[in-house]
Amino acid sequence: MFSLLKNNLFQQVKKQSTLKSFTRMSSSQIAPLDSSKLRIELNKNPKTKLPNDQLIFGQSFTDHMLTIEWNESTGWSNPEIKPYGNLSLDPSCCVFHYSFELFEGLKAYKDSKNQIRMFRVDKNMERMNKSATRICLPSFDTEELTKCIGELLKIDKDFIPEGRGYSLYLRPTMIGTTAGLGVGTPDKALLYVIASPVGPYYKTGFKAVKLEATDYATRAWPGGVGDKKLGANYAPCIKPQLEAASRGYQQNLWLFGPEKNVTEVGTMNFFVVFKDSKTGLKELVTAPLDGTILEGVTRDSILSLARERLNKDEWIISERYCTITEIVSKSKTGELLEAFGSGTAAVVSPIKAIGYDGEDIDVPLLPGEQSGPLTKQIANWIAELQYGDVESDWSRIVA
């Protein structure tokens, strides 16, 4: 009896999802996201801009926000830039009960000519669409959303702090807003973008951190959604982080499987540098994009720059798993050279030690400094591109 009921429910959900998917395709053709229909309502009570030394990451916001509603029967509504403020949502909205939520993180910078630059925004928009598709939220024209974000930046340009290490952090978000309990495909959604002027992610600045190798909890698993930017991926990671902090570590180094593969560090991608004592070759290693690893924009930037700029006779760039056992072994033989995390918020975060099996594995740093040589070089390479000191097609200038 239970099996029959279960099968009937499955068929109902499948039929409903198929019907809604067809309707969604039709509505998206009728009313795509269109930046030319943008409406603007200026804030009549502008905020006081904070000086750089008072900026705390993600704690203050600009005067305006971008909002765009979606309905499966009508498609995307007209985009709106309006005063930053609270959202009004039904308590039964599916975002609250079933985690229909995704987000992105990217930054805008002011260059030496006072121009506004977005760094690799196309990659963030592409990843946002992938996340939306995975949880049955609507996709959108990435160029049209980018244009809308550009208009938001123009209006709130005075909030973009100047100086190296300072930027405007952008948080595009999409949530399912269908009211009512019951798991199904959302027929309503809200896409919105808020912006926060920020300085360095860590109060200590560019300073090496200690990690605790974590194998008692899992960040992501095969067949899951570890490669998508979903809010549901983050909350479960906080408790292990607090446990690591209670033992004197700033972040977790996530291990997976019986081999104890190193996957990510905290909410960042992980890189490690080895040296082969026999050949003298150095190897930059990061985990492969196998569905469990977040497709980090900074990760991709680092790999691209390393392959382009590092001497191919001296370096190997590898997207492969290393294990914590390999790190321990190479540390003992002097073949562990450096390690760092990468992500939009902190960009590059150097690592000085990894706690594992009751002992700390020391990661070499430059004498008197807070990173290894490649970590420092990569941080400089990326900053030059972000702030327009070196021109590239990775920068999108907001005209």
VOSESE-274254 format. One record per residue: residue in three letters; y, x, z of N, C-alpha, C in turn. Coordinates in steps of 0.2 Angstrom, whole numbers, padded with zeros to 4 digits, always signed. Layout:
ALAYXZYXZYXZ/...
***
This chain:
MET-0006+0004+0000+0000+0000+0000+0006+0004+0000/PHE+0006+0009+0004+0012+0014+0005+0013+0018-0002/SER+0008+0020-0005+0008+0023-0011+0011+0019-0017/LEU+0009+0012-0017+0012+0008-0022+0019+0007-0021/LEU+0021+0006-0014+0029+0005-0013+0033+0011-0015/LYS+0030+0017-0013+0033+0023-0015+0034+0024-0022/ASN+0029+0022-0026+0029+0023-0034+0034+0018-0036/ASN+0034+0012-0034+0039+0007-0036+0046+0009-0035/LEU+0047+0012-0029+0054+0015-0027+0056+0020-0032/PHE+0051+0025-0033+0052+0030-0038+0054+0028-0045/GLN+0051+0023-0047+0052+0020-0054+0059+0017-0054/GLN+0061+0013-0049+0068+0010-0048+0073+0015-0049/VAL+0072+0021-0044+0078+0026-0044+0078+0029-0051/LYS+0072+0031-0054+0072+0034-0061+0075+0030-0066/LYS+0074+0023-0066+0077+0019-0071+0085+0018-0069/GLN+0087+0018-0063+0094+0018-0061+0097+0024-0064/SER+0094+0030-0062+0097+0036-0064+0098+0037-0072/THR+0093+0035-0075+0093+0035-0083+0098+0031-0086/LEU+0099+0025-0083+0104+0020-0085+0111+0023-0084/LYS+0112+0026-0078+0119+0028-0076+0120+0034-0080/SER+0115+0039-0081+0116+0044-0085+0119+0042-0092/PHE+0116+0037-0095+0118+0035-0102+0125+0032-0101/THR+0127+0028-0096+0133+0026-0095+0138+0031-0094/ARG+0136+0036-0091+0141+0042-0089+0142+0046-0096/MET+0138+0047-0100+0139+0050-0106+0144+0046-0111/SER+0143+0039-0111+0147+0035-0114+0155+0035-0112/SER+0155+0035-0105+0162+0035-0102+0165+0041-0103/SER+0162+0047-0103+0165+0053-0103+0168+0054-0110/GLN+0164+0051-0115+0167+0051-0122+0173+0047-0123/ILE+0174+0042-0119+0179+0037-0119+0185+0040-0116/ALA+0184+0043-0110+0190+0045-0106+0188+0052-0103/PRO+0189+0057-0107+0188+0064-0104+0194+0066-0100/LEU+0193+0071-0096+0198+0074-0092+0204+0077-0097/ASP+0210+0075-0096+0215+0076-0101+0221+0078-0098/SER+0223+0085-0098+0229+0088-0095+0235+0085-0098/SER+0235+0082-0104+0242+0080-0107+0244+0073-0103/LYS+0239+0070-0099+0241+0064-0096+0243+0065-0088/LEU+0244+0072-0087+0246+0074-0080+0252+0070-0077/ARG+0252+0068-0071+0258+0065-0068+0260+0069-0062/ILE+0266+0069-0061+0268+0074-0056+0273+0070-0051/GLU+0271+0070-0044+0276+0068-0039+0277+0074-0034/LEU+0284+0076-0034+0286+0081-0030+0286+0080-0023/ASN+0285+0084-0019+0285+0084-0012+0293+0084-0010/LYS+0295+0078-0006+0302+0078-0004+0303+0082+0003/ASN+0298+0084+0006+0298+0087+0012+0295+0094+0012/PRO+0298+0099+0008+0294+0105+0007+0293+0109+0014/LYS+0288+0113+0014+0286+0117+0020+0290+0123+0020/THR+0291+0126+0026+0293+0133+0026+0288+0138+0025/LYS+0290+0143+0020+0285+0148+0018+0284+0153+0024/LEU+0277+0154+0025+0276+0159+0030+0277+0166+0028/PRO+0279+0171+0032+0279+0178+0029+0272+0181+0029/ASN+0271+0186+0025+0264+0189+0024+0260+0190+0030/ASP+0264+0193+0035+0260+0195+0042+0258+0189+0046/GLN+0260+0183+0044+0258+0177+0048+0253+0173+0044/LEU+0250+0175+0038+0246+0172+0034+0239+0173+0037/ILE+0235+0167+0039+0228+0167+0041+0224+0164+0036/PHE+0219+0167+0033+0215+0165+0028+0213+0157+0028/GLY+0215+0153+0024+0213+0146+0023+0216+0142+0028/GLN+0222+0144+0032+0224+0140+0037+0231+0137+0036/SER+0234+0139+0030+0241+0135+0028+0240+0134+0021/PHE+0244+0128+0019+0243+0126+0012+0249+0125+0009/THR+0249+0124+0002+0255+0123-0002+0258+0116-0001/ASP+0263+0115-0005+0267+0108-0004+0263+0103-0008/HIS+0259+0105-0013+0256+0100-0017+0248+0101-0018/MET+0245+0096-0021+0238+0096-0022+0237+0092-0029/LEU+0231+0094-0032+0229+0091-0039+0224+0086-0037/THR+0224+0080-0040+0218+0075-0039+0217+0072-0045/ILE+0210+0071-0047+0208+0067-0053+0202+0063-0051/GLU+0203+0056-0051+0197+0052-0050+0193+0051-0056/TRP+0186+0049-0055+0181+0048-0060+0177+0042-0058/ASN+0176+0038-0063+0172+0032-0062+0168+0031-0069/GLU+0161+0030-0067+0157+0030-0073+0158+0024-0078/SER+0162+0019-0077+0163+0014-0081+0170+0015-0085/THR+0174+0020-0083+0180+0021-0086+0181+0029-0088/GLY+0177+0033-0085+0178+0040-0086+0184+0043-0081/TRP+0187+0048-0083+0192+0052-0079+0198+0049-0080/SER+0202+0048-0074+0208+0045-0073+0213+0050-0075/ASN+0220+0048-0075+0225+0053-0076+0226+0058-0071/PRO+0226+0064-0072+0227+0069-0067+0234+0068-0063/GLU+0234+0070-0057+0240+0069-0053+0241+0075-0049/ILE+0247+0077-0049+0249+0082-0044+0254+0079-0039/LYS+0253+0079-0033+0256+0075-0028+0257+0079-0021/PRO+0261+0076-0017+0262+0080-0010+0255+0081-0007/TYR+0254+0087-0004+0248+0088+0000+0247+0083+0005/GLY+0241+0080+0006+0240+0075+0011+0233+0073+0012/ASN+0232+0069+0017+0225+0067+0019+0222+0062+0013/LEU+0216+0062+0013+0212+0058+0008+0210+0052+0012/SER+0209+0046+0008+0207+0040+0011+0200+0038+0008/LEU+0195+0038+0012+0188+0037+0010+0185+0032+0014/ASP+0180+0028+0011+0176+0023+0015+0171+0027+0019/PRO+0170+0025+0025+0165+0029+0029+0158+0029+0027/SER+0156+0025+0022+0150+0025+0019+0149+0029+0013/CYS+0154+0033+0011+0154+0037+0005+0148+0042+0005/CYS+0146+0042-0001+0139+0046-0002+0141+0054+0000/VAL+0147+0056+0000+0148+0063+0001+0147+0064+0009/PHE+0148+0059+0013+0147+0060+0020+0139+0060+0022/HIS+0136+0056+0019+0129+0055+0021+0123+0059+0017/TYR+0125+0060+0011+0120+0064+0006+0122+0070+0003/SER+0128+0072+0005+0131+0079+0003+0132+0080-0004/PHE+0135+0075-0007+0137+0075-0014+0144+0079-0014/GLU+0143+0085-0014+0150+0089-0013+0148+0096-0016/LEU+0153+0099-0020+0153+0106-0022+0160+0108-0022/PHE+0161+0115-0023+0168+0118-0023+0167+0124-0026/GLU+0173+0127-0028+0174+0134-0031+0180+0137-0027/GLY+0180+0144-0028+0185+0148-0025+0187+0153-0029/LEU+0194+0153-0031+0197+0158-0035+0204+0160-0033/LYS+0207+0165-0036+0214+0167-0033+0219+0167-0039/ALA+0225+0166-0037+0231+0167-0042+0235+0173-0039/TYR+0238+0177-0043+0241+0183-0040+0248+0183-0044/LYS+0253+0187-0041+0259+0188-0044+0259+0196-0046/ASP+0261+0197-0052+0261+0204-0054+0268+0207-0053/SER+0269+0213-0055+0275+0217-0054+0281+0214-0058/LYS+0279+0210-0063+0284+0206-0067+0285+0199-0064/ASN+0282+0198-0059+0283+0191-0056+0279+0186-0060/GLN+0275+0188-0064+0271+0183-0068+0265+0181-0063/ILE+0263+0174-0064+0257+0172-0061+0251+0173-0065/ARG+0245+0176-0062+0239+0177-0065+0233+0174-0061/MET+0229+0171-0065+0222+0169-0062+0217+0173-0065/PHE+0213+0175-0060+0207+0180-0062+0201+0177-0064/ARG+0199+0177-0070+0192+0175-0073+0191+0168-0071/VAL+0196+0164-0072+0196+0157-0070+0190+0153-0074/ASP+0189+0156-0080+0184+0152-0085+0177+0153-0082/LYS+0176+0158-0078+0169+0159-0075+0169+0154-0069/ASN+0174+0153-0065+0174+0148-0060+0173+0141-0062/MET+0176+0139-0068+0176+0132-0071+0169+0131-0073/GLU+0166+0136-0077+0159+0136-0079+0154+0135-0074/ARG+0155+0138-0068+0150+0138-0062+0151+0131-0059/MET+0157+0128-0059+0159+0122-0056+0155+0116-0060/ASN+0155+0117-0066+0151+0112-0070+0144+0112-0069/LYS+0141+0118-0068+0134+0119-0067+0132+0116-0060/SER+0137+0117-0055+0135+0114-0049+0136+0106-0049/ALA+0140+0104-0053+0141+0096-0053+0135+0093-0057/THR+0133+0096-0062+0127+0094-0065+0121+0094-0061/ARG+0120+0099-0056+0114+0099-0052+0114+0094-0047/ILE+0120+0091-0045+0119+0086-0040+0122+0079-0043/CYS+0121+0078-0049+0123+0072-0053+0130+0069-0052/LEU+0135+0074-0052+0142+0073-0052+0144+0074-0059/PRO+0150+0071-0061+0152+0072-0068+0154+0079-0070/SER+0153+0081-0076+0156+0087-0079+0162+0086-0082/PHE+0166+0091-0084+0173+0090-0086+0174+0095-0091/ASP+0180+0095-0095+0182+0100-0100+0185+0105-0096/THR+0182+0111-0096+0185+0116-0091+0192+0119-0093/GLU+0194+0119-0099+0200+0121-0101+0206+0116-0099/GLU+0204+0109-0099+0209+0104-0097+0210+0105-0089/LEU+0205+0106-0085+0206+0107-0078+0210+0113-0077/THR+0209+0119-0081+0212+0125-0080+0220+0124-0081/LYS+0221+0120-0086+0228+0118-0088+0232+0115-0082/CYS+0228+0110-0079+0231+0106-0074+0232+0111-0068/ILE+0227+0115-0066+0228+0120-0061+0234+0125-0062/GLY+0235+0126-0069+0241+0130-0070+0248+0127-0069/GLU+0248+0120-0070+0254+0117-0068+0255+0116-0061/LEU+0250+0116-0057+0250+0116-0050+0253+0123-0047/LEU+0251+0128-0050+0253+0135-0049+0261+0135-0050/LYS+0263+0133-0056+0270+0133-0058+0274+0129-0052/ILE+0272+0124-0050+0276+0120-0045+0276+0123-0038/ASP+0270+0126-0036+0270+0129-0030+0270+0137-0030/LYS+0274+0140-0035+0274+0147-0037+0277+0151-0031/ASP+0281+0148-0027+0285+0151-0022+0280+0152-0016/PHE+0274+0149-0016+0270+0150-0010+0265+0156-0012/ILE+0265+0159-0018+0261+0164-0020+0264+0171-0016/PRO+0261+0174-0011+0263+0180-0008+0263+0186-0013/GLU+0268+0190-0012+0268+0196-0016+0265+0202-0012/GLY+0262+0207-0016+0259+0213-0013+0252+0213-0013/ARG+0249+0220-0014+0242+0221-0014+0239+0218-0008/GLY+0233+0215-0009+0229+0211-0004+0232+0204-0003/TYR+0237+0202-0006+0239+0195-0005+0239+0191-0011/SER+0237+0185-0010+0236+0180-0016+0237+0173-0014/LEU+0236+0168-0019+0235+0161-0017+0228+0159-0019/TYR+0224+0157-0014+0217+0155-0014+0217+0148-0016/LEU+0213+0147-0022+0213+0140-0025+0206+0137-0023/ARG+0206+0131-0021+0199+0128-0019+0198+0122-0023/PRO+0196+0122-0029+0194+0116-0033+0187+0113-0029/THR+0188+0106-0029+0182+0103-0025+0180+0096-0029/MET+0174+0095-0028+0172+0088-0031+0168+0085-0026/ILE+0169+0078-0025+0165+0074-0020+0163+0068-0023/GLY+0157+0065-0021+0155+0059-0023+0158+0054-0018/THR+0161+0048-0021+0165+0044-0017+0162+0037-0017/THR+0156+0036-0020+0153+0029-0020+0152+0027-0013/ALA+0154+0021-0012+0153+0018-0005+0146+0014-0005/GLY+0143+0015+0001+0137+0011+0002+0131+0016+0004/LEU+0127+0014+0008+0121+0018+0010+0115+0017+0005/GLY+0112+0022+0004+0106+0022-0001+0107+0028-0006/VAL+0102+0032-0006+0102+0038-0011+0102+0036-0018/GLY+0106+0038-0022+0107+0036-0029+0112+0040-0032/THR+0112+0040-0039+0117+0043-0043+0124+0041-0041/PRO+0129+0045-0039+0136+0042-0038+0139+0039-0044/ASP+0143+0034-0044+0146+0031-0049+0154+0032-0049/LYS+0156+0035-0043+0163+0037-0042+0163+0044-0039/ALA+0168+0047-0041+0169+0054-0039+0177+0056-0038/LEU+0178+0061-0035+0185+0063-0034+0185+0071-0035/LEU+0189+0073-0040+0190+0081-0041+0197+0082-0038/TYR+0197+0087-0034+0204+0089-0031+0205+0097-0030/VAL+0211+0099-0030+0212+0106-0030+0218+0107-0024/ILE+0216+0111-0019+0221+0113-0014+0222+0121-0015/ALA+0228+0123-0012+0229+0130-0013+0232+0133-0006/SER+0230+0139-0004+0232+0142+0002+0234+0149+0001/PRO+0240+0151+0003+0242+0158+0003+0239+0162+0008/VAL+0236+0168+0005+0232+0172+0010+0233+0179+0009/GLY+0231+0182+0014+0231+0190+0014+0224+0192+0015/PRO+0222+0198+0017+0215+0200+0018+0211+0195+0021/TYR+0205+0194+0019+0200+0190+0022+0199+0191+0029/TYR+0197+0198+0030+0196+0200+0037+0203+0203+0040/LYS+0204+0201+0047+0210+0203+0050+0210+0211+0050/THR+0204+0214+0051+0204+0221+0051+0206+0224+0044/GLY+0206+0220+0039+0208+0223+0032+0201+0226+0029/PHE+0202+0231+0025+0197+0235+0022+0193+0239+0027/LYS+0188+0236+0030+0185+0240+0036+0178+0238+0035/ALA+0174+0244+0036+0166+0243+0036+0164+0239+0041/VAL+0158+0235+0040+0155+0230+0045+0148+0232+0046/LYS+0145+0229+0051+0138+0230+0053+0135+0223+0052/LEU+0129+0224+0049+0125+0218+0047+0118+0218+0051/GLU+0116+0212+0052+0109+0211+0055+0105+0208+0050/ALA+0099+0212+0048+0094+0209+0044+0091+0203+0047/THR+0091+0197+0043+0089+0191+0046+0083+0188+0042/ASP+0077+0188+0045+0071+0185+0042+0068+0179+0045/TYR+0072+0177+0050+0069+0171+0054+0073+0165+0051/ALA+0077+0165+0047+0081+0160+0044+0082+0161+0036/THR+0082+0156+0032+0082+0157+0025+0089+0154+0022/ARG+0092+0158+0018+0098+0155+0015+0097+0151+0009/ALA+0092+0153+0005+0090+0150-0001+0083+0151-0003/TRP+0080+0147-0007+0072+0148-0009+0071+0146-0016/PRO+0066+0148-0019+0064+0146-0026+0064+0139-0027/GLY+0067+0137-0032+0067+0129-0034+0073+0126-0030/GLY+0077+0129-0026+0082+0126-0022+0089+0127-0026/VAL+0094+0127-0022+0101+0127-0025+0105+0133-0023/GLY+0102+0138-0021+0105+0144-0019+0110+0147-0024/ASP+0109+0145-0030+0113+0148-0036+0119+0143-0037/LYS+0120+0138-0034+0125+0133-0035+0130+0134-0029/LYS+0136+0132-0030+0142+0132-0025+0142+0125-0022/LEU+0137+0124-0017+0137+0117-0014+0139+0118-0007/GLY+0142+0113-0004+0144+0114+0003+0138+0114+0008/ALA+0132+0111+0005+0126+0110+0009+0123+0117+0010/ASN+0125+0122+0006+0122+0129+0007+0125+0132+0013/TYR+0131+0130+0015+0134+0134+0020+0133+0133+0027/ALA+0134+0126+0029+0133+0125+0036+0127+0127+0040/PRO+0121+0127+0036+0115+0130+0040+0115+0137+0041/CYS+0120+0141+0038+0120+0148+0039+0124+0150+0045/ILE+0128+0145+0048+0133+0147+0053+0129+0149+0059/LYS+0124+0146+0061+0120+0147+0067+0117+0154+0067/PRO+0113+0156+0062+0111+0163+0062+0117+0168+0062/GLN+0123+0167+0059+0128+0171+0060+0131+0172+0067/LEU+0131+0166+0070+0133+0167+0077+0128+0171+0082/GLU+0122+0170+0080+0117+0174+0084+0117+0181+0082/ALA+0119+0183+0076+0120+0190+0074+0126+0193+0078/ALA+0131+0188+0078+0138+0190+0081+0136+0192+0089/SER+0132+0188+0092+0131+0189+0099+0127+0195+0100/ARG+0125+0198+0095+0121+0205+0096+0126+0211+0093/GLY+0132+0209+0091+0136+0214+0089+0137+0215+0082/TYR+0135+0211+0078+0135+0211+0071+0140+0206+0068/GLN+0143+0208+0062+0148+0204+0059+0145+0199+0054/GLN+0139+0200+0052+0136+0196+0047+0129+0197+0046/ASN+0126+0192+0043+0118+0192+0042+0117+0196+0035/LEU+0112+0199+0035+0109+0202+0028+0103+0198+0027/TRP+0103+0193+0022+0097+0188+0022+0091+0192+0018/LEU+0085+0191+0021+0079+0193+0019+0075+0187+0017/PHE+0071+0188+0012+0066+0183+0009+0059+0185+0008/GLY+0054+0181+0010+0048+0182+0007+0044+0187+0011/PRO+0037+0188+0010+0033+0193+0014+0036+0200+0012/GLU+0038+0201+0006+0041+0208+0005+0047+0210+0008/LYS+0051+0204+0011+0057+0205+0014+0062+0208+0009/ASN+0063+0204+0003+0068+0206-0002+0075+0205+0001/VAL+0079+0209+0000+0086+0208+0002+0090+0204-0003/THR+0093+0198-0001+0095+0193-0006+0103+0194-0006/GLU+0106+0191-0001+0114+0191+0000+0116+0194+0007/VAL+0122+0194+0008+0125+0196+0014+0130+0191+0016/GLY+0129+0187+0021+0133+0182+0023+0134+0177+0018/THR+0140+0176+0015+0141+0171+0010+0143+0175+0004/MET+0141+0182+0003+0143+0186-0002+0137+0189-0006/ASN+0137+0191-0012+0132+0195-0015+0132+0202-0012/PHE+0126+0205-0012+0125+0212-0009+0123+0217-0014/PHE+0127+0223-0013+0125+0229-0018+0124+0235-0013/VAL+0119+0239-0016+0117+0245-0012+0117+0251-0017/VAL+0118+0257-0015+0118+0263-0020+0113+0267-0017/PHE+0108+0269-0021+0103+0274-0020+0104+0280-0024/LYS+0101+0286-0022+0100+0292-0026+0093+0294-0026/ASP+0091+0296-0032+0084+0298-0033+0084+0306-0032/SER+0081+0308-0027+0081+0315-0025+0078+0320-0030/LYS+0074+0317-0034+0070+0321-0039+0074+0322-0046/THR+0077+0316-0048+0081+0316-0054+0088+0317-0053/GLY+0091+0316-0047+0098+0316-0046+0102+0310-0048/LEU+0098+0305-0051+0102+0299-0054+0103+0294-0048/LYS+0109+0291-0049+0111+0286-0044+0110+0279-0047/GLU+0108+0275-0042+0107+0268-0044+0111+0263-0040/LEU+0115+0259-0044+0118+0253-0041+0113+0247-0042/VAL+0112+0244-0036+0107+0239-0036+0110+0232-0033/THR+0108+0227-0036+0110+0220-0033+0104+0215-0036/ALA+0103+0210-0032+0098+0205-0033+0099+0202-0040/PRO+0093+0200-0043+0094+0197-0050+0095+0189-0049/LEU+0098+0186-0054+0100+0179-0054+0094+0175-0056/ASP+0089+0174-0051+0083+0171-0052+0083+0163-0049/GLY+0089+0161-0048+0090+0154-0046+0091+0153-0038/THR+0090+0159-0034+0091+0159-0027+0098+0163-0026/ILE+0100+0166-0030+0106+0170-0029+0112+0167-0032/LEU+0118+0167-0029+0124+0164-0031+0127+0168-0037/GLU+0129+0165-0042+0131+0168-0048+0139+0170-0047/GLY+0140+0175-0043+0146+0177-0040+0150+0180-0046/VAL+0157+0178-0046+0161+0180-0052+0163+0187-0050/THR+0164+0189-0044+0165+0196-0042+0159+0200-0043/ARG+0153+0198-0042+0147+0201-0044+0147+0203-0051/ASP+0148+0198-0055+0148+0199-0062+0153+0204-0065/SER+0159+0204-0061+0164+0209-0063+0162+0216-0061/ILE+0159+0217-0055+0157+0223-0053+0152+0226-0058/LEU+0147+0222-0060+0142+0224-0065+0145+0226-0071/SER+0149+0222-0074+0153+0224-0080+0156+0230-0080/LEU+0160+0231-0075+0164+0237-0074+0160+0243-0073/ALA+0155+0243-0069+0150+0248-0068+0147+0250-0075/ARG+0145+0245-0079+0141+0247-0085+0146+0250-0090/GLU+0152+0248-0089+0157+0251-0094+0160+0257-0092/ARG+0161+0259-0086+0165+0264-0084+0161+0270-0080/LEU+0155+0269-0078+0151+0274-0074+0147+0278-0080/ASN+0147+0284-0078+0143+0289-0083+0136+0287-0083/LYS+0134+0285-0089+0127+0283-0091+0122+0289-0090/ASP+0124+0295-0090+0120+0300-0088+0118+0301-0081/GLU+0123+0298-0077+0122+0299-0069+0120+0293-0066/TRP+0121+0287-0069+0120+0281-0066+0115+0276-0069/ILE+0112+0272-0065+0107+0266-0067+0110+0260-0064/ILE+0111+0255-0068+0114+0249-0065+0108+0244-0065/SER+0106+0242-0059+0100+0238-0059+0101+0231-0056/GLU+0098+0226-0059+0098+0219-0056+0091+0218-0054/ARG+0089+0220-0048+0082+0220-0046+0082+0219-0038/TYR+0077+0216-0036+0076+0216-0028+0075+0223-0025/CYS+0078+0224-0020+0076+0230-0016+0074+0226-0009/THR+0070+0230-0006+0067+0227+0001+0071+0231+0007/ILE+0070+0228+0012+0073+0231+0018+0069+0237+0020/THR+0063+0237+0018+0058+0243+0019+0061+0249+0015/GLU+0063+0247+0008+0065+0253+0004+0072+0255+0007/ILE+0076+0251+0009+0082+0254+0012+0081+0258+0018/VAL+0076+0256+0023+0074+0260+0028+0072+0267+0026/SER+0067+0267+0021+0064+0273+0018+0069+0278+0015/LYS+0074+0275+0011+0079+0279+0008+0084+0282+0013/SER+0085+0278+0018+0090+0281+0023+0087+0287+0027/LYS+0080+0287+0028+0077+0293+0031+0077+0299+0027/THR+0077+0298+0020+0077+0304+0015+0083+0306+0013/GLY+0089+0302+0015+0095+0304+0013+0097+0301+0006/GLU+0093+0296+0004+0094+0293-0003+0098+0287-0003/LEU+0100+0284+0003+0104+0279+0004+0111+0281+0004/LEU+0115+0279-0001+0122+0282-0002+0128+0277+0001/GLU+0127+0271-0001+0132+0266+0002+0130+0259+0000/ALA+0133+0254+0003+0132+0247+0003+0138+0243+0004/PHE+0138+0237+0000+0144+0233+0001+0143+0226-0001/GLY+0147+0221+0001+0146+0214-0001+0152+0213-0006/SER+0151+0208-0010+0156+0206-0015+0157+0198-0015/GLY+0163+0196-0015+0165+0189-0016+0172+0188-0017/THR+0174+0182-0019+0181+0180-0021+0186+0181-0015/ALA+0183+0179-0009+0188+0179-0003+0189+0186-0001/ALA+0184+0190+0000+0185+0197+0003+0185+0202-0003/VAL+0183+0200-0009+0183+0205-0015+0177+0210-0014/VAL+0178+0215-0010+0173+0220-0008+0174+0221-0001/SER+0168+0221+0002+0167+0222+0009+0162+0228+0011/PRO+0165+0234+0013+0160+0239+0014+0156+0238+0020/ILE+0150+0241+0020+0145+0240+0025+0144+0247+0028/LYS+0143+0248+0035+0142+0254+0038+0136+0255+0042/ALA+0132+0249+0043+0126+0249+0047+0122+0242+0046/ILE+0116+0243+0046+0111+0237+0045+0106+0237+0051/GLY+0107+0232+0055+0102+0231+0061+0095+0228+0059/TYR+0090+0232+0060+0083+0229+0058+0078+0232+0063/ASP+0074+0228+0065+0068+0229+0069+0070+0234+0075/GLY+0076+0231+0078+0078+0235+0084+0082+0241+0084/GLU+0083+0243+0077+0087+0249+0076+0092+0248+0071/ASP+0097+0252+0071+0103+0252+0066+0101+0257+0061/ILE+0102+0255+0054+0101+0259+0049+0109+0261+0047/ASP+0110+0268+0048+0117+0270+0046+0118+0270+0039/VAL+0124+0268+0036+0126+0268+0029+0131+0273+0029/PRO+0131+0278+0025+0136+0283+0024+0143+0281+0022/LEU+0148+0283+0025+0155+0282+0023+0158+0289+0021/LEU+0164+0288+0017+0168+0294+0016+0171+0297+0023/PRO+0171+0303+0024+0174+0306+0030+0181+0303+0031/GLY+0182+0300+0037+0188+0297+0039+0190+0291+0036/GLU+0186+0288+0032+0187+0282+0028+0182+0276+0030/GLN+0183+0270+0027+0179+0264+0029+0175+0262+0023/SER+0173+0266+0019+0169+0264+0013+0166+0271+0010/GLY+0161+0269+0006+0158+0275+0001+0163+0275-0005/PRO+0162+0281-0009+0166+0282-0014+0166+0277-0020/LEU+0160+0274-0022+0160+0269-0027+0163+0263-0024/THR+0162+0261-0018+0164+0255-0015+0172+0255-0016/LYS+0175+0261-0014+0182+0261-0015+0185+0261-0022/GLN+0181+0264-0026+0183+0264-0033+0183+0257-0036/ILE+0177+0254-0035+0177+0247-0037+0182+0242-0035/ALA+0184+0243-0028+0189+0239-0025+0196+0240-0029/ASN+0197+0246-0031+0203+0248-0034+0203+0246-0042/TRP+0197+0246-0045+0197+0244-0052+0198+0236-0052/ILE+0195+0232-0048+0196+0225-0048+0204+0223-0046/ALA+0206+0227-0041+0213+0225-0039+0218+0227-0045/GLU+0217+0232-0049+0221+0234-0054+0221+0228-0060/LEU+0215+0225-0061+0215+0219-0065+0218+0213-0063/GLN+0217+0212-0056+0219+0206-0053+0227+0205-0053/TYR+0230+0211-0052+0237+0211-0051+0241+0213-0058/GLY+0237+0214-0063+0240+0215-0069+0242+0222-0070/ASP+0240+0227-0066+0242+0234-0067+0238+0237-0073/VAL+0232+0234-0074+0229+0236-0081+0227+0229-0084/GLU+0230+0228-0090+0229+0222-0094+0222+0221-0096/SER+0219+0215-0096+0213+0213-0098+0212+0206-0100/ASP+0207+0204-0104+0207+0197-0105+0204+0193-0099/TRP+0203+0196-0093+0200+0193-0087+0206+0190-0084/SER+0212+0192-0085+0218+0188-0082+0221+0183-0087/ARG+0222+0177-0084+0225+0172-0087+0232+0171-0085/ILE+0237+0172-0089+0244+0172-0086+0246+0165-0087/VAL+0249+0162-0082+0252+0155-0082+0259+0155-0085/ALA+0259+0152-0091+0266+0153-0094+0271+0148-0092/
***
